[in-house]
């Protein structure tokens, strides 16, 4: 399956999300790949590499999604789909040798931080947390490191990392680089092209895009790393159901349109929110005054669809805003067509460096003025 049309010219990413992973063009063939519901496959004799064999190793429904995501990320090898985003995170952390050192942003996806901390408590490796936006400080922490974990922008503080500079320094120190590209998607940032060795996704979020599946993925162009990730997936049973992967591929078809709409709305809301006295701070890389703006403009093809605000009055005031909205949905997660709002410190494991009054806004595809009226009313009530 290829996104290269017969005339041989490569297509742009917003076309690729529609064209990649299609079945071969044959008379009366379906335009969409089928869902294959089978736990095992016909076979006899000694298994050879490449055979499907059993449903924990392979499923034909995974193939088109894995190929499409690889093409979007610019990878030379098919992606690997996992049963959840955290399963793909654990697979990536399994690349760290026993006794190794992992350098992670202090503000990262909560599940990644908690999982790394648990592995460290069990003696698998040690963890150094850093402010990923402070490039020189991060580089000083790479001495003896086995793996550098990158989120850019970070969750939820939206700090922007200099991925290329950090990847170069990490490789010089002998460390692998794993980038969580969930917030940006490959339409906005392509970490492999900036030097990352592995990219992970919570497919649950923007790629699937409809808040109806739980999936993860890992992508790499390194055959050895892919083999190790595949072995982890197979042996640990971190596999995805075929129906969920089929839904994710269907959701991927509209990714470019959803990102275009939600990013434009996020930018407009960020501008308007700056003018409200009830808002002490707005974090969004698209704002010229944001600390990460210049770096984001240099390495991203947009500024994402998540913004954060700090509400005057702290936790109590922020909770009231989340309870008062009628169109925004108070819920965790992000990346769906609906707009979500959450006070992140309500989560017990969230780092204490995240302000108590911080609200994370995942902007969906609703009308921008409707979203604004609802949010403004809740903030000014």
TITIMAR-781619 format. One record per residue (C-alpha): x negated, y negated, z negated. Coordinates in steps of 0.5 Angstrom, whole numbers, plus 2048, in hexadecimal, padded with zeros to 3 digits. Last residue first. Layout:
XYZ...
This chain:
8277BA7B88217B87BC81D7BE7BD8247C27BE8277BD7C38207BC7C681F7C47C78267C57CA8267BF7CF81F7C17D18217C87D38277C57D78237C07DA81E7C57DD8237CA7E08227D17DE81C7D57E08187D67DA8147D37D58107D67CF8107D17CA80C7D37C480E7CF7BE8087CC7B980B7CA7B28067CF7AE8007CD7B27FC7D37B57F67D37B17F97D87AC7F97DD7B27FF7E17B38007E77B08067E67AC80A7E37B280E7DD7B08087D97B180A7DA7B98107D57B88137D87BE8177D57C48197D97CB81B7D77D281E7DC7D681B7DF7DC8167E37D880F7E17D780F7E17CF8107E57C98137E37C281A7E17C281E7DA7C08227DA7C78227D37CA8297D17CC82C7D07C68267CD7C28287CB7BA8247D27B781D7D07BB81E7C97B981F7CB7B181A7CF7B18157CA7B48177C57AE8167CA7A980F7CC7AB80D7C57AC8107BF7AB80E7BC7B280E7C17B78087C47BA8097C67C28077CB7C68077CC7CD8087D37D28097D37D98027D37DC7FE7CD7DE7FD7CE7E57F87D17EA7F37D27E47EB7D17E47EA7CA7E57F07C77E37F07CB7DC7E97C97DB7EC7C17DB7F27C27D87EF7C67D27EF7C17CC7F67BE7CF7F67B77D17F87B87D87FD7BD7D67FD7C37DA7FA7C77D58007C77D07FF7C57C98047C07C68037BD7C08077B97BA80E7BA7BD8137B77B98117B07BC8137B27C380F7AF7C980A7B57CA8107BA7CB8127B77D180B7B87D480B7BF7D28127C07D48107BE7DB80A7C37DB80E7C97D98137C87DE80E7C87E480B7CE7E18127D17E08147D07E780D7D27EB80C7D87E68137DB7E88127DA7EF80B7DD7EF80E7E37EB8147E57EF8117EB7F280E7ED7EB8157EE7E88167F47ED80F7F77EB8117F67E48177FA7E58148007E880F8007E38158017DE8188067E281180A7E281080A7DB80A8087D880480B7D67FF80A7CF7FF8127CE7F88127CB7F58167CF7F78147D67F780C7D47F080D7D17EE8117D77F080C7DC7ED8067D87E680A7D87E780B7E07E98047E17E28027DD7DE8077E17E18047E87E07FD7E67E57F97EA7EA7F87E47F17F77E27F57F97DC7FC7F97DB8027F97D68097FA7D68107F97D18167F87D681C7F37D68197EC7D481A7EA7DC8137E87DE8107EF7E080A7EB7E280B7E57DD80C7E97D680D7F17D58077F27DA8037F07D47FC7EF7D87F57F27D87EF7EF7DC7E97F37DC7E27F17DE7E37EA7DE7DE7E57E27E27E07E57E57E47EA7E77E97E67EB7E47E27F07E27E77F47DC7E47FA7D97E67FE7DE7EB7FA7E37E77FE7E27E17FD7DC7DD7FF7DF7D67FE7E67D77F77E57D97F47E97D37EC7E97D67E77EE7D47E07ED7D47DB7F27D37D57F07CF7CD7F17D17CB7EA7CE7CA7E87D67D17EB7D77D47E67D17D17E07D47D37E17DB7DA7E37D97DA7DD7D47D87D87D97DD7DB7DE7E37DB7D97E27D47D77E87D57D27EE7D17D17F27D07CA7F97D17CB7FA7D17C37FF7D77C47FC7DC7C77F67D97CA7F67D67D17F17DA7D37F17E07CF7EA7E37CF7E77E97CB7DF7EA7CB7DD7F17CA7D77F57C87D47EF7C47CC7EF7C17CC7E77C27D27E57C57D47E07BF7CF7DB7C27D37DB7C87DA7DA7C57D77D37C27D47D17C87DB7D27CC7DF7CF7C67E67D07CA7E67D77C77E67D57C07E37DB7BD7E47E27B97DF7E77B87E17EE7B87DE7F57B57DF7FB7B97E28027B77E18027B07E98037AE7E97FC7AC7E67F97B27EB7FD7B67F17FA7B27EE7F37B37EE7F57BB7F57F77BB7F77F17B67F47EC7BB7F67EF7C17FE7F07BF7FD7E87BD7FC7E67C47F57E27C37F37DC7BF7ED7DE7BB7EA7DF7C27E77E67C27DF7E87C27DF7F07C17D97F37BE7D77FB7BF7D78007B97DA8057BE7DA8037C57DF7FE7C77E28007CD7E88037C97EA7FB7C87EC7FB7CF7F18017CE7F37FE7C87F57F87CC7F97FC7D17FD7FF7CC7FE7F87C98017F67CF8067FC7CF8078037D28018027D78008017DE7F98017E17F77FD7E77F47FF7EE7ED7FE7EF7E97F87F37ED7F37EF7EF7EC7F17F47EB7EC7FA7EB7F07F77F17F47F67F57EE7FD7F37EC8007F67F27FC7FC7F27FE7FE7EB8067FC7ED8068017F38028067EF8068077E980C80A7EC80880F7EF8078127E88008147E57FC8177DF8028177DA80781A7DF8028207E17FE8237E77FE81C7EB7F881F7EF7F281A7F07EC81E7ED7ED8257EE7F282A7EA7F08327EA7F58367ED7FC8347EE80082E7EF80882B7EF8088257EA80A8237E380E81E7DF81381C7E58178167E68148127EC81780B7ED81780A7F58138047F88177FE7FB8187FD80281A80480381880880A81D80880F81880881581180781180E80180E80A80480880D80380180C7FC7FE8077FB7F98057F47FB8097F07FF80D7EB7FA8087EA7F58037E97FB8077E37FE8067DF7F87FF7E27F77FD7DF7FE7FC7E48047F67E78077F67E880F7F67EE8127FB7ED8187FE7F48158007F080E7FB7F18097FF7F28027FD7F9802800800800
